[in-house]
Amino acid sequence: MGIHLLYIEDDAEIGTWVNDDLKGRGYEVTWLQNGERAVDHAAGCRLVILDVMLPGLDGFTVGQRLKKAYPDLPILMLSARTSIDDKLEGLQFADDYVTKPFHPDELAARIEVLLRRSGSYSSEALALGHLLVYERENRIMNKDTGEEIVLTGKQFQIFMYLLRHLGQILTKEQIYEGVWGDPYLDGDKTLMVHIRYLREKLERDPANPEIIETIRGVGYRVKA
Amino acid sequence: MRKTKLPKPRFRGSLLSRYLLLILIALLFIPVLFPASVIGYQVVQNMAIGNALPDAGIQPEERYQTIHLEKMWHNEAKRLKGSTPEEIDRRLRELSEEYAKVDMFWVDADSHVRQPAGGRLHLPETWDAADAISYMKRYRGATQQFSVIAFIGDDEKLNRGFMVMQVSKAAIGPRDGGLSARESMVFFGIILLMFVLFIIVSWMFFMNMRRRLLRLQSAMTVQDGSGLPDPIAVRKSDEIGQLEAAFNGMVDRLDRSLKREREEEELRKRLIANLSHDLRTPLTVVRSHVYSLQKEQLSERGQELLTLTETKLGDLAGLIDNLLSYNLLTSGKYTLHPERIDVLRIVRESAAAWYPLWEKEGFEADIDLPEGPVYWMLDAQWFRRILDNLFQNVVRHARSGQYIGIRTATDAAGGLAIVIADKGKGMQASSGDKGAGIGLAIVGFLTREMGLGMEIRSAEGGTSVMISPAAGDEPGLKLR
């Protein structure tokens, strides 16, 4: 049984293609051609892919209804409209936004990120280099030694934050604000110190980090 | 050119008629107004004197006028025809009382000089021809004296003698001699008053015209919300009134054409918005098929062509996106919300989003930004859009350089500037893809709106775009 997705798209050609592609990637997809009964079908779904231009109820209205009924259900907006106001309007309830024409790999990657962020993958172990991460159990295993790596509270939070944005580059400010919840103060070295200790525990060679990558001048990334 | 017919102004009430009236008054000054003022003066004078002596039949001053005196004298002489010398004496005495300033005497048929009222004149007892001539010589020629001689009965042939009256010109007053100083002052005062009146009327005529023209001028410069002047109230139907009416007509036509232009603009924008939406859907479909094709077994050449097709599809999508964005941006739909924002943070976040693509394309990303925050007044959303477009241009048009540099520099004013550089063939060289224009147009528009300065240096070795807060300098796009 794959993860259940709700897909709302009126265009038959695009719908068929996305539907097939997602099914090919192992998802179970319910495809609706209008948003009238979206809320009914959303039960049991882990994520909604929603087109903006729909006959009858438009995507924004459908999205708002869905969010009201299922506040934790991630919504990915899919649209041919790219105007900035659409993005703002959509993002008030939508968790992400993909514009047409999109590459199916991009759509799949965004779906994965959203599912990870909402904690849908936590039951399975995530393999990262020589590490096995069990998100639900807050456990990290070193495959090389078979030992569990014990992190402090903040170290674990930082690492989880990076994992939830797997493959994304995050700036220092984004990580700090995401983990601490406070505005980043300029010249604050706290994060750098934490990353250094984190690397000492996680990396095979902390001088040449493989798990937490430094993107010079930008930030950090954990690659899938 | 189409001309709108305006009703001709009536001559009455037109500026021309009023101007002509003024000219006419000026012309009438000499032949009419001067004499009129003289008459006016006399009327005033007579009224004043008449008030002083209400019972006098003939005005005292008028009595002493030479014409009057002469006429009176001859009349009296006529009336005394056939009178006895005693009657004549009596009449002269009466007249002497009436005309106190005048000396009178008469010479009877026997050449006796008779001065019934007595008198100041030294006359001989008898009056012969020689005396008459000598008198004539003495008085008639003298300019200081005025005298009238009349035969009794006013007829020489009666030979009843003659009567003489004589008066000093000084005594009969200035009426016949020039004007006294006071009188001339009053007279010239009246003339001056008329001149002043004329000048005041002309001045008011001009000032009124000027005031109305200024009102029109201010109406032309004042604008309402739509950028057009308001129509003005037309109060008179003269030439300026016509001008005001024509001005109102022009405002009305401008207003209508502005409305039409806005409607057309609106239509154009809606068309572009719909068009880009309608184009994007089939584009997605085409792309899906390309993607499906890539999964099929294809020759190497086939794969190559497919990759090329996909790239071009991506470019096309970007182009449509930019077209729509530009359309929406220039329609004024977005309002700027500038805040004090750390510009380096936005640049870093934006670079983070683009980094995977640069990696995939094999670009060397050389990002060198200082640690400390740099605050600019920015709309974050708009500034991200600027960076997106610049990064996109690098990926699309400077692919050959395989390099993107993001660093800071010092601008001409000594402030910090963000520089985005590539090692492509430069903007003059064709990258085989003409999409950079609209992307840059968006960047130019956004930087201008945010009051940023942008300087582009492009050579064969690469292009660099420098963005800085335009300090005092005119913001906008500068090409070098």
Boltz contact constraints between the chains, C-beta under 6 A:
constraints:
  - contact:
      token1: [A, 11]
      token2: [B, 281]
      max_distance: 6.0
  - contact:
      token1: [A, 13]
      token2: [B, 285]
      max_distance: 6.0
  - contact:
      token1: [A, 14]
      token2: [B, 284]
      max_distance: 6.0
  - contact:
      token1: [A, 14]
      token2: [B, 285]
      max_distance: 6.0
  - contact:
      token1: [A, 17]
      token2: [B, 288]
      max_distance: 6.0
  - contact:
      token1: [A, 80]
      token2: [B, 277]
      max_distance: 6.0
  - contact:
      token1: [A, 80]
      token2: [B, 280]
      max_distance: 6.0
  - contact:
      token1: [A, 80]
      token2: [B, 281]
      max_distance: 6.0
  - contact:
      token1: [A, 82]
      token2: [B, 321]
      max_distance: 6.0
  - contact:
      token1: [A, 83]
      token2: [B, 328]
      max_distance: 6.0
  - contact:
      token1: [A, 100]
      token2: [B, 280]
      max_distance: 6.0
  - contact:
      token1: [A, 100]
      token2: [B, 284]
      max_distance: 6.0
  - contact:
      token1: [A, 101]
      token2: [B, 283]
      max_distance: 6.0
  - contact:
      token1: [A, 101]
      token2: [B, 284]
      max_distance: 6.0
  - contact:
      token1: [A, 101]
      token2: [B, 287]
      max_distance: 6.0
  - contact:
      token1: [A, 101]
      token2: [B, 317]
      max_distance: 6.0
  - contact:
      token1: [A, 104]
      token2: [B, 291]
      max_distance: 6.0
  - contact:
      token1: [A, 169]
      token2: [B, 352]
      max_distance: 6.0
  - contact:
      token1: [A, 169]
      token2: [B, 355]
      max_distance: 6.0
  - contact:
      token1: [A, 171]
      token2: [B, 348]
      max_distance: 6.0
  - contact:
      token1: [A, 171]
      token2: [B, 349]
      max_distance: 6.0
  - contact:
      token1: [A, 171]
      token2: [B, 352]
      max_distance: 6.0
  - contact:
      token1: [A, 173]
      token2: [B, 345]
      max_distance: 6.0
  - contact:
      token1: [A, 186]
      token2: [B, 372]
      max_distance: 6.0
  - contact:
      token1: [A, 186]
      token2: [B, 373]
      max_distance: 6.0
  - contact:
      token1: [A, 215]
      token2: [B, 355]
      max_distance: 6.0
  - contact:
      token1: [A, 217]
      token2: [B, 367]
      max_distance: 6.0
  - contact:
      token1: [A, 217]
      token2: [B, 368]
      max_distance: 6.0
  - contact:
      token1: [A, 217]
      token2: [B, 369]
      max_distance: 6.0
  - contact:
      token1: [A, 218]
      token2: [B, 348]
      max_distance: 6.0
  - contact:
      token1: [A, 218]
      token2: [B, 351]
      max_distance: 6.0
  - contact:
      token1: [A, 218]
      token2: [B, 352]
      max_distance: 6.0
  - contact:
      token1: [A, 218]
      token2: [B, 367]
      max_distance: 6.0
  - contact:
      token1: [A, 219]
      token2: [B, 352]
      max_distance: 6.0
